[in-house]
Amino acid sequence: MDKLACMRAFAGVVEAGGFSAAGREMKLSKALVSKYVAHLEDILGVRLLQRTTRKVSATSVGQSYYQRCRSLLDELDELDLQVQENQNTPKGVLRITAPLSFAELHLMDIVSEFSNDYPDLEIEVNLSDRFVDIVEDGIDIALRIGELADTALIARRLMAVRVPLCAAPAYLAEYGTPQHPSELVRHKCILEHRYDDAYRWPFVENGQNLSVKLSSKLRVTGARAVRELALAGNGIVRCPSFVIDEDVKAGRLQVILEEFDAYRPALYAVYAHRRHLSTKVRLFIDRLAEKFSG
């Protein structure tokens, strides 16, 4: 029995969470997938999967084996694609993850255009505000906004992102416009609590960094939800400019404390370190860089 086929079946079960789901994904029968995995366990002399009547999950040894196995399978798939595909005609599946609000506003047009340019390519887009493990989840490209942790992943900076403070004119008329960051502690502030530093906003004054620790009765996840609360006059928010620019231009929101603003995150395209970057990944990142340059 082909060991490579067994490895693919095992990886498929881990990713799908079961034999039946893996069989449907791989277009194989449940029995054959189970046979492949059992043969692999026999070859290795270890149990890779924990089977119960409700679910199938990797053992600790199986999880370690899966990560190395997935990496090897990806390398083989990329090698096959590099041999098969013309330099300008990527094929296979391109898996992307991106923040929800940003993707809905600015990514879908790029995905649509890229899909039309390369009709042989399949594209899967996972919209999520959480930082997914791109290696474990089999993601090719992750778009991330913020300061990146030091990891083994490769990141290409695409553009700076402004995240100003703002509030509705009605709120500022009722509660006053703060003239200094220290005054924020007396205001209603709306926090996007998915960030570790959500409760502490950074500023700069006379070249010196300072931060203000805040408490809030309104904490939400998602930039567009933050925007809606600000428009309703619920308080002061820190929100990406790509979400609120039109509201600021129309006067529905007013930017404040701009001279103290020190928060300058960036948009990055993040991908796993691989010796040979596949054509589909390289071309899509180049397209992103082209669209967001300037």
C-alpha positions in Angstrom: 0.0 0.0 0.0 1.4 3.4 -1.0 2.7 5.2 2.1 2.1 8.6 0.5 -1.5 7.8 0.0 -1.7 6.7 3.7 -0.1 9.9 4.8 -2.6 11.9 2.7 -5.5 10.0 4.2 -4.3 10.5 7.8 -3.8 14.3 7.2 -7.3 14.4 5.6 -8.9 12.8 8.7 -7.1 15.2 11.1 -8.2 18.2 9.0 -11.8 17.0 8.4 -12.3 15.7 11.9 -13.5 12.3 10.9 -13.2 9.4 8.3 -16.5 10.1 6.5 -15.8 13.8 6.1 -12.2 13.0 4.9 -13.6 10.5 2.5 -16.0 13.0 1.0 -13.2 15.6 0.7 -10.8 13.1 -1.0 -13.5 11.4 -3.0 -12.7 8.0 -1.3 -14.9 5.6 0.6 -14.8 5.8 4.4 -13.6 2.2 4.5 -10.6 2.9 2.3 -9.6 6.0 4.3 -9.8 3.9 7.5 -7.7 1.2 5.8 -5.0 3.7 4.8 -4.8 5.2 8.3 -4.7 1.7 9.9 -1.9 0.7 7.6 0.1 3.8 8.4 -0.3 3.1 12.2 0.9 -0.4 11.6 4.0 0.8 9.7 4.9 3.3 12.4 3.9 1.1 15.3 2.0 3.9 17.1 -1.6 5.1 17.4 -2.0 8.3 15.5 -5.7 8.8 16.1 -8.0 8.5 19.1 -11.3 7.1 17.9 -14.6 7.4 19.8 -18.2 7.0 18.8 -18.5 10.8 18.7 -15.3 12.1 17.1 -11.8 11.4 15.9 -8.9 13.4 17.1 -5.1 13.1 16.8 -3.1 11.7 19.7 -0.2 13.7 21.0 2.2 11.7 18.8 -0.3 11.9 16.0 -0.5 15.7 16.2 3.3 16.0 16.0 3.4 13.6 13.1 0.6 15.5 11.3 2.5 18.8 11.4 5.6 17.3 9.8 3.4 15.2 7.5 1.4 18.3 6.3 4.6 20.1 5.7 6.0 17.3 3.5 2.7 16.9 1.6 2.6 20.7 0.9 6.2 20.6 -0.4 5.3 17.7 -2.7 2.2 19.4 -3.9 4.1 22.6 -4.6 6.8 20.6 -6.5 4.1 19.0 -8.6 2.5 22.4 -9.3 5.8 24.0 -10.2 6.4 21.2 -12.8 2.8 21.4 -14.1 2.0 25.1 -14.2 3.2 27.7 -16.5 4.8 30.7 -14.7 1.7 32.8 -15.3 -1.0 30.2 -14.9 -1.3 29.1 -11.2 -3.5 26.1 -10.4 -4.7 24.2 -7.4 -6.3 25.8 -4.3 -5.3 29.2 -2.8 -6.3 29.5 0.8 -6.5 33.0 2.3 -7.5 34.3 5.7 -8.2 38.0 6.5 -9.9 40.3 9.0 -13.6 40.4 8.4 -14.2 44.2 8.1 -11.1 44.8 6.0 -11.8 41.9 3.6 -15.4 42.9 3.1 -14.5 46.4 2.2 -11.2 46.0 0.3 -10.2 42.4 -0.4 -13.1 40.9 -2.3 -12.6 43.0 -5.4 -9.0 41.8 -5.5 -10.1 38.2 -5.1 -12.7 38.6 -7.8 -10.2 40.1 -10.2 -7.6 37.5 -9.5 -10.1 34.6 -9.9 -11.1 36.0 -13.3 -7.5 36.3 -14.4 -6.7 32.7 -13.4 -9.7 30.6 -14.0 -7.9 27.3 -13.3 -7.2 28.4 -9.7 -9.6 27.7 -6.8 -9.7 30.3 -4.0 -10.9 29.8 -0.5 -11.2 32.9 1.8 -11.7 32.5 5.5 -12.9 35.8 7.1 -12.0 35.9 10.7 -10.8 38.5 13.2 -8.8 35.9 15.1 -5.2 35.1 14.3 -5.4 31.5 12.9 -2.5 29.2 12.9 -1.7 29.2 9.2 0.5 26.1 9.3 -1.9 24.0 11.3 -5.0 25.2 9.3 -3.3 24.8 5.9 -3.5 28.6 5.0 -1.4 29.9 2.2 -1.7 33.6 2.9 -2.9 35.5 6.0 -3.6 39.2 5.9 -2.9 40.7 9.3 -3.1 44.2 10.7 -1.0 45.2 13.7 2.4 44.6 15.1 3.5 41.1 14.3 5.0 38.7 16.9 8.5 37.4 16.1 7.8 34.0 14.5 9.2 31.7 11.9 6.5 33.0 9.4 7.4 35.4 6.6 5.6 38.7 6.5 5.5 41.2 3.6 4.5 44.7 4.6 1.8 46.0 2.2 0.8 49.4 3.6 0.5 51.6 6.7 -2.9 51.6 8.4 -4.2 54.7 10.3 -6.3 53.9 13.3 -7.5 57.4 14.6 -9.6 58.2 17.6 -13.1 59.5 16.7 -16.6 60.1 18.0 -19.9 61.4 16.8 -20.3 65.2 17.0 -23.4 64.7 19.2 -21.3 62.8 21.8 -18.6 65.5 21.8 -21.2 68.2 22.1 -22.7 66.6 25.1 -19.5 65.4 26.9 -16.9 67.7 25.5 -14.0 67.1 23.2 -10.8 65.9 25.1 -7.8 68.0 24.5 -5.3 65.6 26.0 -5.1 61.8 26.1 -5.3 61.8 29.9 -8.8 63.2 29.7 -10.0 59.9 28.1 -10.4 58.2 31.5 -13.4 60.5 32.1 -15.0 59.6 28.8 -17.0 56.7 27.5 -14.6 54.7 25.4 -15.6 51.7 23.3 -12.9 49.0 23.1 -12.3 46.3 20.5 -11.4 43.6 23.0 -9.8 41.0 20.7 -6.5 42.8 21.0 -4.2 42.1 24.0 -3.6 45.8 24.4 -7.2 46.9 23.9 -7.4 48.5 27.4 -4.3 50.6 26.9 -4.2 53.2 24.1 -0.7 54.5 23.0 0.1 58.2 22.3 3.1 60.4 21.9 3.7 63.9 23.4 6.8 66.0 22.7 8.5 62.9 21.3 7.8 60.8 24.4 5.6 57.8 24.4 2.7 57.6 26.8 -0.3 55.4 27.2 -3.7 55.7 28.8 -5.3 52.7 30.6 -9.0 52.6 30.0 -12.0 50.9 31.4 -15.2 50.5 29.4 -18.7 49.2 29.7 -18.8 48.5 25.9 -16.4 46.0 24.5 -17.0 44.4 21.1 -15.2 42.4 18.4 -14.9 43.8 14.9 -14.1 47.3 13.5 -17.5 47.7 11.9 -19.3 47.0 15.1 -17.1 49.7 16.8 -18.1 52.1 14.0 -21.8 51.5 14.5 -21.6 52.2 18.2 -19.6 55.4 17.6 -22.2 56.6 15.0 -24.9 56.0 17.6 -23.1 58.4 20.0 -22.1 55.7 22.5 -18.6 57.1 23.0 -15.0 57.5 21.7 -13.5 54.7 19.5 -10.2 53.8 17.9 -11.1 52.5 14.5 -9.2 51.9 11.2 -9.5 54.7 8.7 -10.6 52.2 6.0 -13.8 51.7 8.0 -14.6 55.3 9.0 -13.1 57.5 6.2 -16.5 58.1 4.6 -18.1 58.9 7.9 -15.4 61.4 8.7 -15.7 63.1 5.3 -19.5 63.3 5.7 -19.2 64.7 9.2 -20.9 61.8 10.9 -17.7 61.2 12.9 -15.0 63.6 14.1 -11.3 62.7 14.5 -9.8 63.8 17.9 -6.4 63.9 19.5 -4.8 63.6 16.1 -1.6 65.4 17.2 -1.0 62.8 20.0 -1.7 59.7 17.8 1.2 57.2 18.0 -0.6 54.1 16.8 0.8 53.2 13.4 0.1 49.5 12.6 0.5 48.1 9.1 -1.1 45.6 6.8 1.0 42.5 6.2 0.8 39.4 4.0 2.0 36.5 6.1 2.9 33.1 4.8 4.8 30.0 6.0 8.5 29.9 5.3 9.0 27.6 2.3 12.1 27.1 0.2 10.1 27.4 -3.0 7.2 29.9 -2.9 4.4 28.6 -5.1 3.4 30.6 -8.1 -0.2 31.1 -6.8 1.1 32.6 -3.5 3.7 34.8 -5.1 1.3 36.2 -7.7 -1.4 36.9 -5.2 1.0 38.7 -2.9 2.4 40.7 -5.8 -1.2 41.6 -6.7 -1.9 42.8 -3.1 1.3 44.9 -3.1 0.3 46.5 -6.4 -3.2 47.3 -5.2 -2.2 48.7 -1.9 1.0 50.6 -2.9 0.7 54.2 -2.1 
